[in-house]
Every structure is written in C-alpha cells, then in structure tokens.
Amino acid sequence: MTGSTTETAPLPRPWFTDDATALAETIARGECSAEQALERTLADIAAIDPQLGAVCLLAPEVGRAQAQALDAELAACRSDAARQALLQRRPFLGVPLLLKDVGPATAHRGLPSRMGSRLFPAGMPWPVDGTLTERYLAAGFVPFGRSTSPEMGMSASTEALAYGGPTRNPWQRAHSSGGSSGGAAAATASGMVTIAHANDGAGSIRIPASACGLIGLKPSRGLMPNGPLAGEGWGGLTSDHVLARSVRDCARALDVGAGADPGAPYAAPPRPPSFVRALEEPLRALRIGLVNAFYEGDAVHAEVAAAVDAFAQRLQALGHAVEPARLPFGTHEVLRPVMLAVATGTALFLEQLQAQRGRAIAPEEVEAVVWSAWQTAKALPASAYLEAVNSFHRLGRQMAQFHARYDLLLTPTLAEPPAPLGRYTMDRSDFIDYRLGPQGLWRYSPFCPLANATGAPAISLPAGLGSGGLPIGAMLSAALGEDALLLRLAAQWELAAGPLPMPHRAPAARAGDAG
C-alpha cells in the first residue's frame, strides 16, 4: 500500500557499509571473524528484509560451516604475511553471499532453488554444486541463502507470487527493484550484503543495477561457467556474475569466477591475467557512440535522457569523445527473437519437469505469463528457434561494424525510472503482448537485450537520482571479450564520481546526478 509506514520508514543502517573487498580485508586482519560477519549479516536481514522481501531462503547452518572452516584457516596463520597470503588465495575471505534463486551455474546442494515458482514450495534440490558455486567457495565466499527472482526469471520486476509479496526498491519501496535479479539488487543496495550473485538473460543484472543504484556487469558470452548441469541458458543469452557496490568488487568477482568449465560449448574469450590489475592500466581516449533514445528515435523519459547526457559529459571531461550515433535496426528486431528464445527455453524446462514428476503441469500452478510463454513456444514451427539464433548472429555482425567505428556504445539502461510495483506483474495472459505489446516491457527496457543477443559485455553504472529519489542508470556496451575495457572505464568514472550513496543515508551530490 503506497504511503504505508512499511514503505516510508527509514531502513535500519546495516552493520557494514563498505564493499566486499573491504569486508574480506577486515576479516583477514582479525577485526571480525567470518562467523561474526555472517551472524551480523543475518541480524541485518532480520531487521531490514521484512521491509523489502529480497531474501527467499536462509540456511544459516550452511553458511556457518563454511565460515567456521575459514576462521580455522585464519587462526592457523601465525603472521601478517600468512594472513595476507590467505587473502590472496581467498580474496572474498568470509564475505556472506546470497545466490540468486534461478539458474544452474550456482547450484548448491545445501541451497535448493524455488525458481520463483509455486511449482517448488520446498525448493528444487540440486544433485551437485555448480562450477561457479565451487569457484565462489574457493574464493572464500560464504553462501548462506538465496535472493528473490520473478518466476523462471521472466520479468524485469521481481513480484513472484511464490514469495507472498513483491521485492521492494530500497530507495522508494512503492517501486520495483528490477528483475530478474531484483532480490540480489535490493539486498546489496540496502546493505544487507556487500555483494550478491546475479544472472542476466535479457538485462537481469543491469536492470536491477539501474533501479537500485548499483554496478552491474553482464560478462561476455562464454566468459562465465554454466556447468556441469547446463551448457548455456536461453540459447546463449544468459550469463552469471554479481551486483556490486564498487568496480573493484565487480572486477575481483570476475577474476574468481571467469573461465570456461570442462565441456563448455563456447571457448571463453581472451581475458587479462587479472581484471583487478587491469583497472590500474592507463586508459586511452575512447570513441563512444551515444544513443539516448529508442532505436527508432522515440524519446525516453526526460529525466533518464538528462541523466545520460550528464553521464556523457562526465566521460567527455575524462578525455573521451562521445558523439550521437544510430543503430541499423529497430527495437523489435532485437527483442522479438530474444523473447522467442526465452519462450522456447522456458518450455523446455517445464516439459522436462513435467516428464520428471510424471504428471501434467496445470495452468494454475504457474503465473499466467509463464503459462503463455509455454503455449507460445508450443505453437512455433520447429525452425523458429534457429531463426531466432540466426537473428542474434546477424545483430552480432551489425554491432561488429558499429565497433569498427566506436569503442563503446552508451545508452540508458532503462527508458524510465524504476517502475511502480504492480505495473509489470505476471498475471497477464499473453506473453508476447506482455513483452512486446503497446504497454509491454519493451517500452521500459528496450536497450538491455541487445548485448544478450550478440553476446557482448555491457555494464550499468549509476548516472544519478531522478526527482523522485530513484536511481537512473547509464549503460556502456563493448565488443565481445572487451570486459576489461568496460571495467577500466568504469573505474575511471568511479574515481571521479566518488562512492555510491546508499538508500539509508541522505545521498551526497555526485557528478552526473540528474537535476
């Protein structure tokens, strides 16, 4: 209910307000144990999450076992040098981590997934740990729960019926935190955690990053592992990573997670020895093409356009050349094949589940949009999926020509400030209309799916706050494999703009804020 005490009362201040790198350093110095960090995080979730609805599973015993093991390793270190060596091996030493409720890359035998769905009231158990989960554990992360997602990750707003209520934006709780990694974003922006796992199939890292004032990188196709339970998601559209409060956390998480796993269908793009060390490399002047409107030329929200223009001016002040550009395709040329791949991927999952459980899935067991996506996929000719994949390849060729002229593409992340809750609930009976109709999600998120279609890396950075106190994001996209270039520019921007504000504080003025 808009205006209720729940939506307007100040959020409690979390116990730790710095980034994940700082928390790991704090633990390595012995100022706080990994187990203490977990207990304080759990206390913050108990105090803050009832106002946000960002956490859908807590398994403290799973986290405590990992935290205690890390504390034992730290206790065995007899010198500062030994503690620093441990931190080098485990750069996220003792950092509590929420895993998103959707996706096989972060399968965890102790953390079942509900997929945002009433189909799994007790959670879907995982037979093995995902490769990315194993890498996170090796890096010292302490997974202890899961964050909310719309059902099957199929919306840009996290309002799944399975959780009993929407996930609210920490900045303005009557508004969406984005999707599908909305729980990860709300938990990180509010300070309940310093960093959170997320994944992105049509903008699901970058949309919540924009909505909640965070840093969200969708890595290049093939850079992050999907195994051993899957080779790719949604025909290569999806990629896993994190939502973060600092560029160094984003880069460090890429260092610990990146690289193809055995049997991966794609070779991982070339990458630097360390994304963190790459942040320190000098950055040449870049040529950046600016598209600050729908691809067809329709205007985006005035506050979004102003924030992105201000962001472009900041990049120019840093020595880069930013100029207006045009793309040789329309919005629906990108979004329609993406939505067909999403529908067919969803249908495959549901049909496999139906076969495993030995009885039909009824319409009332899933949300209307998900049911419609399944029926849409069933009605497609057999060639439709490959036709969609061919469209992705064609878009990739066109963007290769764009990047022959421009190093980067700059667009808004979203065409509007974060949507009010209820605007994009998944109770609509027509999946295609929900996504591509006159009032569909494409008018809200027209820009993000391009990088999923082409496999390119793209990062959303906070461009400012609108008049309603809601964050606005700017998105930079690069050619395939140029993740480090995006991170270097992001680090340069971050140094000039200063630390991100948090919603429980009065935000200080930052370079590029919308008026």
Secondary structure as GFF3:
##gff-version 3
##sequence-region A 1 515
A	DSSP	alpha_helix	5	8	.	.	.	ID=ss1
A	DSSP	alpha_helix	20	28	.	.	.	ID=ss2
A	DSSP	alpha_helix	34	48	.	.	.	ID=ss3
A	DSSP	three_ten_helix	49	51	.	.	.	ID=ss4
A	DSSP	beta_strand	55	58	.	.	.	ID=ss5
A	DSSP	alpha_helix	60	75	.	.	.	ID=ss6
A	DSSP	alpha_helix	80	89	.	.	.	ID=ss7
A	DSSP	beta_strand	96	100	.	.	.	ID=ss8
A	DSSP	three_ten_helix	104	106	.	.	.	ID=ss9
A	DSSP	alpha_helix	131	138	.	.	.	ID=ss10
A	DSSP	beta_strand	142	147	.	.	.	ID=ss11
A	DSSP	three_ten_helix	151	153	.	.	.	ID=ss12
A	DSSP	three_ten_helix	161	163	.	.	.	ID=ss13
A	DSSP	alpha_helix	182	190	.	.	.	ID=ss14
A	DSSP	beta_strand	195	200	.	.	.	ID=ss15
A	DSSP	alpha_helix	206	212	.	.	.	ID=ss16
A	DSSP	beta_strand	215	218	.	.	.	ID=ss17
A	DSSP	three_ten_helix	234	236	.	.	.	ID=ss18
A	DSSP	beta_strand	239	244	.	.	.	ID=ss19
A	DSSP	alpha_helix	247	257	.	.	.	ID=ss20
A	DSSP	alpha_helix	275	278	.	.	.	ID=ss21
A	DSSP	beta_strand	287	290	.	.	.	ID=ss22
A	DSSP	alpha_helix	302	317	.	.	.	ID=ss23
A	DSSP	beta_strand	321	324	.	.	.	ID=ss24
A	DSSP	alpha_helix	331	357	.	.	.	ID=ss25
A	DSSP	three_ten_helix	363	365	.	.	.	ID=ss26
A	DSSP	alpha_helix	368	379	.	.	.	ID=ss27
A	DSSP	alpha_helix	384	405	.	.	.	ID=ss28
A	DSSP	beta_strand	408	412	.	.	.	ID=ss29
A	DSSP	alpha_helix	431	436	.	.	.	ID=ss30
A	DSSP	three_ten_helix	441	443	.	.	.	ID=ss31
A	DSSP	alpha_helix	449	454	.	.	.	ID=ss32
A	DSSP	beta_strand	458	465	.	.	.	ID=ss33
A	DSSP	beta_strand	471	477	.	.	.	ID=ss34
A	DSSP	alpha_helix	483	497	.	.	.	ID=ss35
###
